[in-house]
Amino acid sequence: ANLWLVFSSALLAFAFVFGQTAATMFRALIMIFVTNPFGVGDWVRFGDDPVAVKIQELGLNFVVVETFWGEVIFLPVSVCLDARIYNLSRSPSLWMNATIDLDV
């Protein structure tokens, strides 16, 4: 009975410590392989961020993206899971809004 108490306590502690990580990794697997909202090479926006980024690499912990200016950013998968995703590459018509200031 004493061994059972030690084993169940260790299992409960393990689940408490790594439960959120395991849940996030499971959600990442579903996102990448089942729903597939974006792929490598797609231009996307996350949430209300106006900056579009190009997907460079997909992983279970991080999504590697590159901005138009060549900046490489490692986004935690949790950011991608919890944000609204705008896939500009799969949109039927891609438009760009630009403001140009001219000094005359």
Phi, psi and omega in degrees: 000324180294321179295321178297320179295317179295314181297314181292325177293318178295319178295319178295319178295318178299315179296323180293319183285315188254004183297315181294320179296316179296320179295319178295318179294322177295316177297324178295319177300315179298316181296314186288316189260340183252298183283326175047062181289341177203160179226176179298131181098347179284145172264124184224162169235144179248125176061221182270005180290122183284351184277125175273142180231154178259128180289123180258323185205141177248134177220175180281337180253326184223152169245123181267124181234161178229134178279172177301331182270005177089007178285131178262128183235134175261107179266130173298143181301329180300327177295316180291326181290326186263358183254155171288134184251124174253108179268102183287332180289331181262002178286143183298324177225126183259122180240150177235130174261129180224140175251124181241123177262128178243131173264121181255000000 
